[in-house]
Amino acid sequence: KKRKSKFILEETMGVFSRFKDIVNANINALLDKAEDPEKMLKLMMQEMEDTLIELKSNCAARMASKIRLERKIAEQKALISRWQTRAELAVDKGRDDLARDALIEKKKETETLNTLLKDVDNYTEIIEQSKTEINQIEDKLNQAKLKLKSLQEKARAAEAEALANERLKRSTEAHFEDFESIIDKMKVENELSKPAKTTADMFREL
């Protein structure tokens, strides 16, 4: 029974270091060092989701085991009650020897019951710890999701701003080209609209 209880505790420790690393992780600090923050965040979220699956699976298994133990405890209590009834019957029939044997069996079954009760307590403690860890990982995952949404929104905003700036640049360049065309046209029109020089005008210029 002691080996079984120890196994129950050790079985849940497989994801503990990973759980501890995730809960203690400073998401912002890790992203500041990352070359690709969005990719880094997605990898972290995948790790959190994998850990959640494992924690929930372990917790569900422990809860199922606890239910089976509680059923066994009920059966054990009924067995202890039967041995008590048999001891009392033996006394009534004047069979003190049988009464003594019945009480010995009752004591054995009571010791088994006490062990089962301790195992249930162990399961209860582990289940509560697992639920706490699950909540902590889910909180961390929600933080990561919000951070990812923020990063994606910033990326979209930066992309939209860059696109708007490019459009504005092209629009400004187009306006300058239009103005240059208008000025060139005006110069040509002015040249064409000037009156032709007479022979007298030419001699005056000389």
N, C-alpha and C positions, 0 to 999 in steps of 0.2 A: 504493500500500500504506500509506503514511504517513497519507494522508487517510482511508483505511478505519479504521485504528487509532484516529485522532482521533475519528471518528464513533462508534466503539464506546464510547469513554469519555464522549462528550457525551450519547449516547442514555440512559445510566443516570443522568444528572444531573437529569432532569426532575422526579423525585420527591425529590431530595436535600433541598431546603429544607424540604419538608413533612415528610420523615423526621426531619430535624434538629429541627424545631419539636416534633414529637411526642415524640422521645426526651428532649429537654431540658425538656419541660413538667413542671411541678410540679402534679400532679393535685389534691392537697389545697388548695394555694394558689388554684388556679383555681376550685375548688368553693366556697371560702370567700367569693369575690366574686360568686358566681352567685345570682340571685334564685331560680332553680329548679335546685338541684344535680343532681337526678336527670335532668332533661331535658338539662342541660349535659353530664353524663357520657355519656348515650346518644349525643349528637351527636359527642363525642370518640371514642367507640368506633366509630361509623360511619366516621369519618375514618380511624381506624387500620385498620379492615377494608378500606376502599377502597385505602389505601396498600399493605397487605399483598398484595392481589390484583395490583396493578401491579408491585410488587417481584418477586413470584413469577413473573409473566408474563415480565418482563424477564429474570429469572434462567434460566427455562426456555428462552427464545429463545437466550440466550448459550450455554447448555449444548448445545443442538442445533447451533449454529454451530461450537462447539469440536469436536464429534464429526465434522462435515463436514470441518473443517480437518485433523483427525488422519487422516481417510481420505485427504485430498489429500496430506498429508505422506508417507504410506506409498507412494502412487503416485509421488510425486516422488523418493523414495529409490530405488524400483525403476527409474525412468527414468535416474537418475544412474548406477546400477549397470550399466544397459545401455550407456550411452555409454562407461563404463570398459571394458566387455567389448569393445566395438567398437574402441576405441583399441588395446587389446592385440592384437586380431585383425589390425588394419591393420599393426601393427608386425611381427607374425609373417609377414605376407604381403609385407613390404617396402614398404608404402605409408605412408611417414612423413607424407605430405601429408594422407592421410585420418585418420591417427592424430592429427595436430595439430588437424584440424577437429573430430574427436570430443571431444578434450580441451577445445576452446573451448565446444562445446555442453554438456559436463559442467559447466564453470565457470558458464555461464549458469543451468543448472538448479539448481546448488548455491546460487547467490545467491537464486533464487526460494525454495528450501527454507529458507534462513536467514530470509527475510522471513516465511514461513509459521510458522516456529518462534517468531518474535517475536510474531506475532499470537496464537498459542496461549498464549504466556505472558501476553499482555494479557487474553485471555479468562479464563484461570485466576485472575488477580488480581481481575478484576471479579466473577467468580462467587463467589469466597471473600468478597469484600466484600459482595456481595448476600446471601449466606447469613448473614453476621454481622448485617446490617441487619434481615433477616427475623426472626432470633432476638430482636433488641432490641425490634422492634415487637411481636412475640408476647408477650414478657415484659411490656411496657407494657400490652398489651391484657388480659393476665391480671390485672395489678394493677387495671385499671379495672373488670374484671368482679367482682373481690373487693370493690372499693369500692362498686359498684352493689348487690351482694348485701347488704352491710352497711347501706347507706342504706335499702334496701327492708325489711330486717329491723327497723331502728329505726323506720321509718314504721309497720310493722304493729304493733310493740310499743306505740308511742304511741297508735295507733288503738284497740288492745285495752284499754289503760289508761284512755283516755277513755271507752270504752264501759262498762268496769267501774265507773268513778266515777259515770257517769250512772245505771247500774242501782242502785248503792249509794245514791245520792241519792234516787232514786224510792222505793227500799225503805224508807229512813229516814223520808221524808215520809209514806209509807203507814202506818208504825208509829206516828208521831205522831198521824195522823188517827184510827187505831184507838184509841190511848190517850185522845184527846179524847172520842171517842164513848163509851168505857167510863165515863169520869168523868162525862160528862153524864147517862148512863143511871143511874149510881149516885146522882147528885144527885136525879134525878126519883124514883127508888125510895125514897130517904130521905124526901123530901117526902110521898110517898104513904103511907109506913109510919108517919108520925107520928100519934098519937091525936088525934081531934077535940077542940077546946077546949070546955070546959063553960062555962056562964054564970058560975060562980064563978071560973074561970080568967081570964075576960075582966075581971071586976071587980077581981081581984088586979092585973092588968096596968095597969088604970086607977089 
